[in-house]
Amino acid sequence: MTAFARIDRAAGTITLSKGAWSGTFDISQLPDQLNLYRGLRDRKNGAYAASYRDTVKELERVEKALEARPV
């Protein structure tokens, strides 16, 4: 299942969706969210990488978009 993240610059939030699940967090929390999902992806020598790889890639895409055009 592919993850998708949407930036809401007016609200200062990012909504991350994957399948039926979605969650919204403040843009300022992006580094913490990336650390969380990277940790989940890498735990137990990558045993869960397939579950979290798309989420990490999508959050990294959002990080680059925000670096290119800051809030």
C-alpha positions in Angstrom: 0.0 0.0 0.0 1.4 3.4 -1.0 1.7 6.3 1.5 0.6 9.8 0.5 1.3 13.0 2.4 -0.4 16.3 1.9 0.9 19.6 3.1 -1.6 22.2 4.3 0.5 25.3 4.5 -2.5 27.5 5.7 -3.1 25.2 8.7 0.6 24.4 9.2 0.0 20.6 9.0 0.9 17.5 7.1 -1.7 14.7 6.7 -0.2 11.3 6.1 -2.4 8.6 4.6 -1.9 4.9 3.9 -4.9 2.8 3.0 -7.8 3.5 5.4 -5.5 5.1 8.0 -4.6 8.8 8.1 -3.0 11.0 10.7 -2.3 14.8 10.8 0.6 16.5 12.5 2.2 19.9 12.7 4.8 20.7 10.1 7.2 21.3 12.9 6.9 17.6 13.9 8.1 16.3 10.5 11.7 15.5 11.8 10.2 13.5 14.7 7.8 11.7 12.4 10.7 10.9 10.0 12.8 9.5 12.9 9.9 7.4 14.1 9.2 5.8 10.7 12.9 5.3 9.9 13.2 3.6 13.3 10.2 1.4 12.5 11.6 0.6 9.0 15.0 -0.3 10.3 14.1 -2.2 13.5 15.1 -5.9 13.8 17.6 -5.6 10.9 15.0 -4.3 8.5 12.4 -7.0 9.1 9.7 -4.4 8.8 11.2 -2.4 5.9 8.6 -3.4 3.4 5.8 -2.0 5.7 7.4 1.4 6.3 9.6 2.0 3.2 6.9 3.9 1.3 6.0 6.0 4.3 9.6 7.1 4.8 10.0 7.9 1.1 6.9 10.0 1.1 7.9 11.9 4.3 11.3 12.6 2.7 9.6 13.9 -0.4 7.6 16.3 1.8 10.8 17.3 3.6 12.4 18.3 0.3 9.3 20.1 -0.8 9.3 22.2 2.4 13.1 22.9 2.0 12.5 24.1 -1.5 9.5 26.2 -0.5 9.5 26.9 3.3 6.3 27.7 5.1 
